[in-house]
Amino acid sequence: MLGKQNIVEDKGGVVRFEENLLVTALVDNFEYQGSKGLNALSIYFQVNNIPKDHYSQITQLIGYSISGWESLSTTSDEEWEEVTKDL
């Protein structure tokens, strides 16, 4: 795991990673093979053999909810344990 992002509770009570607004703007405007945003980034990650921990960190930086992040195929059991041990 490249680094654990801060965890916050949003206005709706959802526990999530603290969003980095700059990273979100970059991801939202990323284009690849006719796709845009996180879908394009996901394709780019798969096609170019980007390490899973790099993609996983991006999902944290854009403010994924903890429960949603846990269900991603890029989240390992070890990462999940590390992130949730203090919750």
N, C-alpha and C positions, 0 to 999 in steps of 0.2 A: 504494500500500500504506500503510495507516494506521500500521503499526508492526510490527516483527519481534519475535516473542515468543522467550523463551529456549528453547533446544533441549536436551533431556536424553535420557539412555538409561534406559529403565525396567528393572525387575528382570529382565525376560525378554529384555533386550538389544535391545528395539525403540527406535529413535530417533524421538522425538516432541516436540511442543511441550510446554513445561512447563504443566501444568494450573493454572488459577486456580480453586480450590475454590468460591469464591463465585459465579463466573460459571457453573460447572457446576451448582450448586444452582439458580440462577435459570433456566437453560435446561431442566433436568430438570422443573421445575415450571411451565413456560410452557405455556399452553393456548390453542388457537385453532381455531375451526371443528371442534370435536370431536376434535382431535388433541392430543397432549401431547408435550413434550420437543422434541428436535431436528427431528422430523417437523413439528410445529406451527410451529416457527420457520422451517423451510424454506418452508412454505406462506405464512406471513406475509410473508417476504422477497419471494416471487414476486408475490403479490397486491398488495402495497403499493409495488412498485417501489423497494425498498430498494437502495442502491448495493451492487454486488458486493463491494467492498472491506470494507464493514461486516460482511457475512455471513462473508467469508473470515477476518476477524479473530476473529470468534466461534468459528469452527472451530479456530483456533489456541489460543484461550484455554481451550477445553474439553479440550485435550490430544490432539488428533488426531495420529496417527502421520504422519511426514513422507511416507511412501509413499502412505498413504490420502489425505492432503491434496492431494497432487499430482494425483490422479485426479478430484478434484471439479471440476465445471463452472465453479465460481466462482474457481478458481485460474488466474491468467493465467501465460503463459510468463515474463513479466517478474518476477512475484512468485516463481515457482519458482526462477529464476536468482538472485534476491536471497537467498532463504532458503538455497539449497544451495551458494552460492559458498564458504562457510567450512567446509563439512563434509568 
